[in-house]
Amino acid sequence: MTVTSKISITDGNLVVHGRTILTGVPNNIILTPGSGVGLVTGAFIGATASNSKSLHVFPVGALESLRFMCCFRFKLWWMTQRMGMSGKDIPLETQFMLVESKDDTEGSGPENAETIYTVFLPLLEGPFRAVLQGNDKNELEICLDSGDTAVETHQGLYLVYMHAGTNPFEVIKQAVKAVEKHLQTFVHREEKKLPSFLDWFGWCTWDAFYTDVTAEGVEEGLKSLSEGGTPPRFLIIDDGWQQIEAKEKNPDCVVQEGAQFASRLTGIKENTKFQKNSPSNEQVSGLKLVVDDAKQRHNVKYVYVWHALAGYWGGVKPAATGMEHYDTALAYPVQSPGVMGNQPDIVMDSLAIHGLGLVHPQKVFNFYNELHAYLASCGVDGVKVDVQNIIETLGAGHGGRVSLTRSYHQALEASVARNFPDNGCIACMCHNTDGMYSAKQTAVVRASDDFYPRDPASHTIHISSVAYNTLFLGEFMQPDWDMFHSLHPAAEYHGAARSIGGCAIYVSDKPGNHDFELLKKLVLPDGSVLRAQLPGRPTRDCLFADPARDGTSLLKVWNVNKCSGVVGVFNCQGAGWCKIVKKTRIHDTSPGTLTSSVRASDVDLIDQVAGADWPGETIVYAHRSGEMVRLPKGASVPVTLKVLEYELFHFCPIKDISSNISFAPIGLLDMFNSGGAVEQVEIHMAVDTKPELFDGEVTSELTTALSENRSSTATIALKVRGCGRFGAYSSQRPLKCTVGNTETDFSYDAATGLVTLALPLPEEEMYRWSVEIRV
């Protein structure tokens, strides 16, 4: 049997599953089939040049009249999305691209009947990093760069991996897994240990205090949230706790929100703001007192602290007392042409003048290990490691950007493994493939630029950027949607998005500035959250739309819970990153009201959640409107939203218990992620079940009275977390409901089939109520 690759270069065209993706492919472009399964579905693109250089740009072929979506770095630290139709639309620093191809010609065979999705992943090869970009001839180009003029090559054989198929989410996943097998330098998200803090509500000090954070401020923040009934169980002490050099105000040194971008670390312990004596006046670590206080007085379970990958924004001070053994030397960043062609950055402006104190790569494990061992001795459980991409700019003299980044990441992960057994690490300002393809252990990644409470242009693009970035980042780590303010004009919008993102949920409220009504839609009284199962991603029909800029599209984000699916719909129009002014800006001051629709198949894995023999019907519960609809297979529900408005639709597969009784659990009706409360559903048929005389869909006083006197057909046994209003659908009025073996009152709306009952406040954390509904 001969297996032929479905990706080939034929007559100068790059052809995928019979569709032409690129035309005019140059002779120096080489296609190598993937191994194993990839032989049929995947291939590597390589290129050769006539001379050796540290930086090459290889045209690959022209891309025209095909919709694509890509993730590119609009500045050194972060990616955002861009959609287009031709090569010239592909931005500099594109690290992920998905292309849609359809065959609309008459008489096309069954092979060509479906939409084919092709993913392009630019890779690392040796000390070089590849990235995609477009040119004015509509050509897709590979930019290959070492970041060190002494590190040169004349070719790369495995510069871009391509993978194709009919399900875009599966194509992306299989592509990353194929690259994992090829590179053997990183591990897919599914194989990583997720830190436990993800399932608990958190508070971060950053937007509350910026670098003015103090021990007293930490205490105030925890106390304030706990007293309102949403106790944080996870704490991030952000920038502002470390010992840094005291510098006089320098007009060349940029300070933003208190962060002193040219300042350097002078010690691994806490600064004077956190140093205080214990109650018995013993000299103990002030940081340990803060951590102990958080855990003992406020029942915080996990405390993380912030540090930069280089130690601080400006690195480590060379020859600082007690830190001489790190062999720190001043280094001056050099950014790649692609990054320089997008958005300039104020951090880099400072460091270009003042330099960064770079710990020698052979000593950086010692640095991390000593820092982390001290933090662990204070009771700290993990670290938020920020400013990561700075390392790519310092590769000169160290074998290039990839080599230096990998040295730092390997050292960081070894230290985290040694000192923080729960894999306590959050990666931040880290959207480069140098790092992503070097992460074997880190399991949580900040998925977009920051939540900026005072920047009106930032809120809609924040939500859409996270969703699209997650298509790529979510294969490597669990995306983190960042902190937000619960008391803010866009708070509900941000909170709803995070509730279905599968991410940690944490705020950065100033003490006393909270919206507890909003927070209680996210946080249960024990401080836990109802986290969705997967990274939240755009639905298939949104992949190539532009919900930030096109003026017509709503963003739909799908996820699953254990027993249901959820689709969040958001109006994100009006703002985005502008390639002309090179910053995020508002381009439409009054975006219109938009309408779309949702259906069960928007949840890509709804069939798996529903299980075998599911006929396709769902109950749809809309959180904001409170409406519930029984939806036939293939039918849709309309949704209309103004800018900064949202709706959350919970799709609950209907289980047919008998010919006239059907049932679907919904969840906690007042929580954003209602369905996240339902952890298990079992149906126990009654032994002496007899055929029913009445169809529960027809309601009258007679049928209601008779149905209450009927014998039981089945008992639905549920495991449910949380407390408050619990809802389910039943086509007939239940005979009896119990919670924890105690019979409970319930209400039944015969018009909709909605059953509601009250779950009491559990005494134990993460408690799962046994709920039984007899029908």
N, C-alpha and C positions, 0 to 999 in steps of 0.2 A: 504494500500500500504506500503510495506516495502522498506525503503531506505537503501541500503548497502554502506558502505564507500568504496571508490576506493583506499584508502590507508590502508593497513593492515599488520599485522605480521602473516604469515602463514607458518607453519612447520619450524620456525626459520629463515624465510626470510622476509625482508621488501619488500612488493609488492605494486607497484603503477600502476593502470590501467592494471593489468595483467602482468606487467613486473617486474622482480626481480631487485631491485636496490642494496640491501645489503643482504649478506648471513651471516649465523652464528650469528644471533642476540642473545645476552645473555639474560638470564631470568630476569635480573634486569632492563631491558628496558621496559618502559610502553608506550603504544600508546593510546592517548585520541583523539577521533574525535573532529573536530572543531564544533562550533555551527552554526545554520542557514545554509547558503549556503555552509559553510566549512564542513558540515557533509558529503557532497559528494566529495568535492575537497580538503579538508584540514585536517590536523591532527597535534597534538602536540606530541613530543617525550619527555619523562621524564625518570628519572633513580633513583634508590635507592642504598644506601650503608649501610654497617653494622655499620659504626661509623660516628660520626659527625666531620667534619673538615672545615677549611676555604677555602681549595682548593681540588677539586676532579677532576680526569680524568676518564671518563666513556667510554670504548669501546662500539660502537653501532652496529658494523657489518662490514663485509669486502666489499669494493667497488672495482670491477675489471671489466676491459674491457668495461667501459662506459665513453664516453667523458664528461668532466665537465669543467666549467670555474668558477673561484672564485675570490673574492676580499679579499685581506689580508693586514694587516698592516706590511709593511716591516720595518718600524720604528715607534716609539711611535705616531707620528703625522699623518702619511699618509698611504693610501692604494695604492696598484697597483694590476695588474691582474696576474693570473697564470692559465694555462691550463694543463690538465692531463687526464689520463685514469684509474688511480687506487688510492687506499687510500694513498699509500706512497707519492703520488705527492701533497697531500693537505698540504699547509704550516701551520705553527703555526699562530695564530691570524687571522684565516679565519672568516670573519663576514658575508659573503654572498656566496652561492654556487648554481650553476645551473647545473643540470645533464640532459643529453640527453639520451633517451632510444628508441630504435627501435625494432620491432619484425620482424626478417628476416626469421622466420621459415615458412615452406610451409603450406599452408592452414590456415594461421592465419585469424581470422575473421575481420570484418570491424572495431571493437573496437581497434584492434591492427595494423591497416593499417597505421595510422599516427604516426609521431614522437611525443612522449610525453616529455614535459619539466617539470622537478620537481625542485622546488626551496627550499632550506634549509635556514632558517633564525634563527640563534642562538639569544636568547632573554635575557631580564632581568627578573629575578623572585625574588621579594622582594629585599633584599640588595645584591643579587648575579648577576653576569654577566656570561653568557655562550658564548663560542666561539668554533669553530671547528678546528680540526687538524687531521693529519694522523699519522700512525705508520708504522713500517717496516713490519708488518703482513698485510698491505693493509687495516687495519681497520680505519674507520672513528671514531674519538673520540670527545667527548664533554668535554671541560675543563671548569669547574665551579669554580669561584673565587670571594671572597668578598673583597679582598684587605685589610682585617683587621683580624688578627689572633684571635681576640675576637669574631668575627662574624662567627658562624659555622652552618652547616646543615648536615643532612644525606640523603636528597633527594631533587629532584626538579621535578615537574610534567609537567611543561610547559617550558622546556628549549630550544626546537627548534621547530619552526613551519614549516611544509611542505605543499606545495600547488602544484597542478599539472594540466596540461592542454595542449592544442595543439598550443596555441599562446604564445610564451615565454614572450613577452612584457605585455600581458594581465595577464599571470600567476603571474609575478612579482608584477604588480600593485595590483591585487586582494589579493595576499599574504600580502602585506604591509597594505592594508586596513583591512584585517581580524585581523592582529596584532594590528592595531590602535584601533579596537573595543575591542579587548581582554585586552590590557594594559591600554588604556585610559590615557596615559601619554604623547602622542605626537599627532601631526596632520599631515595628508597627504599634500603634496605640493599643490594639487589642491584647498585645502580649505584655503590656506594662502594668505595674502595680499602681492603682490610683490612690493618692493619699486620702485619708479618712475625712479630712476637713470639708471635702466637697459636699457632704450630706448635712452640713450644719450651717446655720446662719452666722455671718461674720460682720465684723466692723474693722475698717482700716483707718488709720490716723491721717492719711495724706490730705484729702480735701478739707478735713476738719481743722487741721493745724499747720499743714505743710511742714517746713523744717523747724517750726517753733514748737513742735511736740515736746511735752514734758511728762514726767512720771505722773504728776497730778492730772494732766490732761487725759492720759490713758484711763485713770481711775474715773474721772468725770464721764467720759464717753461710755464706758461699760455700765456704770451705775444708771445713767440716763436711759439707755435702751432697755435695760433689765426692768426698771421700774414701770415702763410702759407696757410690759407683757411680751416683748420680743427679745429675749435674752441672747446676746451673742455668745456662741460657743467656740468661735474662731476669731482670733485677733491678729491683725498685721500691724506691727510697729514699723511704720514706713520711714523714709529718709528723715534724718534729724536726730538720731540717737548716737551716732558714731563720733569718735574723736577725729576732728579734721583740723588742718592748720588754720590759725586765725590770721586772716589777711585783711589789710586795710582796703577800703573801697577803691576799686580800680576801674576807671572808665572803660578799659578794654575787656573787663571781665563781666560777662553777662550773668545776671541773676534773674531767674524766672520762678515765681511762686516760692521764693526762698532758696531754691537749689543753686548752690554756688558751683558752676560748671567747671571752673578751673581749680577748685580746691582739691587737696589731696589728703588721703588718710594718714594719720600719725600714730594710730594704735588700734589694737583689735577690740579693746573694751569700750564700754559706754562712756559718753561724755558727762560733764558735771551736772547737766540737767537731770540725769538719771542716777546720780550718786547720792545716796543718803544712808544714814545709819539705821540699823535694825532697831526694833523697839527696846531691846536690851542694850542698845548702844554699842553692839559689836560691829567691827568693821567687816561687812559682808558686801558682796556685789550688789550694787544698786539695781542692776538689771534683774538679778535673781529675785530681789524683793518685789519688783514690779510684776514679774511673771508669777511668783508665788501668790501674790495678792489677787491677780486676775483669776488664777485657778481656784484658790481656796475661798475667796470672798464672793466671786462672781461666777463660779462654776464654768469658767472658760476651759475648754478641752485642749485646744491647739493654739499655740502662740508662734507666729512666724515673725522674723525681722527682715528688714530690707538691707541689701548691699549690692553694689555694682559688681559686674563680672571682673572689673579691674580693681575692685576694692571700694573706690569712690568715683565720682564723675571724673576727677582728674587723676585717678589712679592712686598709687601709694607714694608717699613722700620719700625720695631717695635718701638712704642712710638715716631715716627717722630712728630715734632712740628705741631700742628693742626690736627693730624691724630690719636691721642691717643684713641679716642672713637671707633676706629674700632677693638680694642682688638686683634691686630696682634701678632702672635707668630711664632717663627722660627719652620719650619717643614722640615724634610729631606725625599726626595722622595724615594719610594721603587717601582721599576718597576716589572710588572708581569713576570713570567717565559717565557711566550710566546714572549713578546716584547724583553726580554733579549736574547732569542734564535735567534732573527732576527738581525736587525742592531743596534749597539750601537749608542749613540747620544751625540754630544759634549755639548749640552745644559745640559743634565743630568749629564755629568761628572763634570761640574762646580757646579751645584746645590747640588750634592751629597756631595761636600766638604763644600760649603758655606751655604747651607740651603736656604729655601725660606720663605719670610715673608708672612704667610697665614692669611688673614683677617678672623676673626671668622665667621663661616657660619651664625650665627644669626645676624651678623652686616654687612654682605656683601651687602644686599639691600641698607643700608644707604650709604655705600661706592659708589656703582654704581649710586645711585640717586643723591648724591651730585656732583659726577664727571660729570654725564650727564646733570644735571641741569645747571652747570656752562658752559658746552660746548654749550648747547642750548641757553643760554643767550648771547653767542658770535656769534650766528647765525649758529652754526654747525647743520647739518641735520641728522647725523647718525654716527655710529662707526664701524670700522673693528676690531673685537675682536679676538685676535690671541692667540697662545700658549695655546689653550683650554685644550688639553689632559693632561697637567701637573697635573690637579686636581685629575685624577684617581690614581696618585701615592701617594697621601697624605691622603688616607682614614682612615689610622690607628688612632684610638681614636675618629673618627667621624662617626662610624657606617658603615664604608666601602666605597669603591669607588663609588658605585651607589648612595648612600645616599648623599655623599658630592657633587658629580657632579650635582645631581638633585637640591640640595639647591642653588648651584651657578647659574644654568641655570634658575631656577624659579625667582631668584632675578634679574638676568640680563634682562630677558624678561619683568618683571614687570617695571623695570626702563626704558627700551627702549619704552615700551608702554606709559609710563607717559611723557617722554621727547622728543621723536622723533615720531610724529604722522604718518609719512609715513612708519612706520616699518623699520626704518633706522638701519639695522644691517647686517654685513657680517661676517659669521663664518669662522674661519681659524685655521689651525693646529688642526683639530677637528674630525678626522676620527675614532672616537670610538663609539660603540653602546650605551655606557653610556649616551653620549650626544645626539645622533640621536634619541633615543627612549625617550628623555626628552624634545624635542623641539616642543612646541605647537605653536610657533609664528615665530621664525627665519626662513626666507624664502630664503636666499642666502647662499651657502656654496662653499668655495674654493674646487675644485674637484680633485686636485692632488698636489704633491710637486711643488716647485717653478719653474718659468722660470729662468734658470741660464744662463745669457748671455755669460759667459766665459767657460761653460762646454759643449764641443761638444757631450758628451755622453747623455746629458739631453734632446735634442730637440725632437727626434723621440719618445722616451718613454713618454715624456710629453703628446704628442697628444694621443697616444694609451691608456695611463693610465686614462686620463680624460674620454675618450669614454667608457671604460669598467667600471670604477668606477661609471659613471653616471647611469648605469643599476640599481644600488642600491641607490646611493645618490639622484638621480633624483626623487625618489618617496617621498623624505622628503623635499627637497628644490631645488631651481633653481641652477644648478651647475655653478660655476664661473671658467673660464679657466685660470685665472691669467692675469696679465699685460704681455706685451712683448715689445721689441724694434722694432720700424719701420725701423731703419737703422741697419740691421744685416743680415748676410748670410742666416739665416733661417726665415727672417721676413715674406716673402710672404707665406710660409708654415704655420707659426703660425697665420697670419692674415686670411687666407682662412679657417682654422679650426674654429676660433672663429666666423667667419661670419655665420656659419651654426650650431653653438653650442647652440643657443637660449640664450646665455649668455651676460653679460655686455661686452663691447669692450673698453678696455683702455690700454694705453701704459705707459711706464716709461722712455721715452726718456730723455736724457740730453738736456738742452736748446740748440738749434741750430743743434742738431743731429737728423734729421728727413728725412724720405722718403715720401714726400707729394703725389707723384704719387701713391704710395701704399696706403697711408691713405685715399685718395679720392675714393678708391674702397670700403672703409668701412664706411666713414663718409660723410653725406650730408652737404652742405654749412651752414645749420642752426645748425649743431652740433648734429643732431639726427642720429641714425643708423637704418638699416633695419634688425631688430632682428627676427630670426625664432621663431616659435610658441612654440616649445617644447624643453626639454633637448635633445641634439643630442646624439644618441646611435648607437652602431654597428649594421649593418644589420644582418638579421637572419643567412645568410650563413657565417658570420664572428664570430659568438658567440663562437665557440669552436676551431677556427683557432688561430694561435699565430702570429700576424703580426709584432711582435717585434723580434721574435727569430727563426721562423721556416724556414726562407730563401725562402719561396715560396708564402706567402700570402700578399696581399695588405689589408689595413684597409679601410673599407667602413663605413661611418657614415651617417645616414639618419635623416631627419627632414622634417617638413612641413611649408609652408607659408599659407596664407589665401586661395590662389587659385592654389597652385602648391606644388609639392614635390621637395626635393633636396637631392642628394647623393654626399658627398665629398669622394674622394678616395685619400689615402695617402700611400706613401711607408715609413713605419716606421721601416724597418728592421735594424739590426746591433747593437742595444744596449738594455739593460734592467737590472733589478735588479738581481744580482748574489748571490745565496744562499751560495756559497763557500767563496767568498771574502766579502760577506755581504755588498755590495754597488752597486750602478748603474755603469755599466762599458760598454765599447765598446767590444763586443765579435766577431764582424766581421768588419774589417777595410774597406772592399770593397764589400758591399752588392750588389747583382746583380740587373739588370733591370728586373722588374716583369710585368706580364700581367694578367689582370682579365677582368671581364665584369660587366656591370650594366644594370638593367632593371627596369621598372616602379614598379614592385612588391617589389623591395628593399625598397621602401618607404612604411612602413607597413600600414599607414593609407591613402594611395592614393585613395582608393575607397570613403572614407568619404569626402576627399577634392573635388573629382570629382563630387560627388552627384549622385542621382538616374539616371538610364538609361544611364550611361556612358558605351560605348561599349568596352573601354579598350585601345584605341589608344592614344598615347601621342606625343607631340613634345619634343624632347630632345635638350636642348641648353647647350653646353659645354663652360664654361667661358674662360679657357685658350686658347683653340684652336679657339674659336669663331664659331665652326661648329654647324649646326642645322640639325636635322634628324627627319623625320616623322617615328615613330616606331609603327609597328603593335602590337597588344596584344600578350604578351609572348615573344616578340623578345628582343634581348639584343644588347648593344653597347660595343665593346672592348675598353680597356684602358691599356696603357703601361707606366710605370713610373720608373724613377731612384730613388735612395734613396733621401729623402728630397724634392721630387717632389709631386705635387698634381694635381687634376682636380676636378672641381665642375660641376655636371650634374643637370640641372634643368628639371624636368619632368612636363610638362604642359598638363593636360588632354584636348583632343580635343573635342570641342562641335560641333555636327552636326546640322547646322542651316537649311539646306534643303538637298535634295538628292545630290546636287553637290556643296554645299558650307559648308566648315567647318572652324573652327576658334579656336585659342588658344592664350591667352595673355602670353608673356614671362616675360617682366619687363625691368628694366634698365640694358642694355647690358654691361655696363662698371663697374657695381658694382659686388663684389663677390657674394652677395646674391641677384641676379637679381630679382627673383620672390618675394622677400620681399616687393617690391615697389607696387605690385598690391594688392589692398585691397578689391576690389569689381568688379564683372562682372555681367552685366544684358544684356539679349538679347531681343530686342523689334522687333517683326516681323512687317513688313509693312502690312497695311490693305489689299491692293490689290495685294498681292503676286501672281505671275503667274509662271507656270512651266518654268524652264530655258531650253534653247535649247542646251547649250554647257556645257560640263564638264570642270571645271576649272583646272583639272589635266593635260589636253592636251593643250599645249601652241603653238600658232602660231601667226603670225601677224594678221591674220583674226580674230581668237578668241579673241585676246587682244583688237582689235579695237571694235569688237561687244560687248565684256563684258563691255567696258567703256560706251557704249551707252545704256546698259540695264537699266531696272527700278530696284529700290532698293528692295532687299529681306528682309533685316533686318538692324537694327542699334545696334551695340554693344556698350553699355555704360559702361565705366570703371572709377573707382576711383584709382588714381595713385599718390604715394608720390615721391618727389624728383625732380631732373632735369637731363638733359642730353639725351643720346640716348635711346629711348624707342623702344622695339621690340615686334612684335606679329606675329603669323602665320595666314595666310589666304589663302585658296585654290584658291581663285580668287582675282584679283587685286581690292582693295577697290575703291568705287566710290568717296569717300570724307572722309577726316579726320579733326576733329576739336579738339582744346585744349582750354578749358575754353570758349566755344562758339565762338572761332575765328578759321576760316578755316586755316589749316596749310599744308605746303608742306610735302610730304612723298615720300619715295622711295619703290619700290617693286621689289623683285627678283623672277621672275617667275619660275626659276629653283627650288628654295627651298620654296617659299611661304613666305619669310621673308618681313614683312612690318616694316620700320623704320621711325621714326619721332623724332623731337627734342622737349623736354619739357623745357620751359624757367625756369629761376631761380625764384622761388616763393618769394613773399614779406613777407609772414607769415610763422611762425614756424609750422612744422608738417602739412603743407598745402597738401590737397588732390586735385590734378587736376581732372577735369571732362574731360575725353577723349572719344570722340565718333568716331567710325569707321563704316562707312556705306558700306554695301556690297550688 
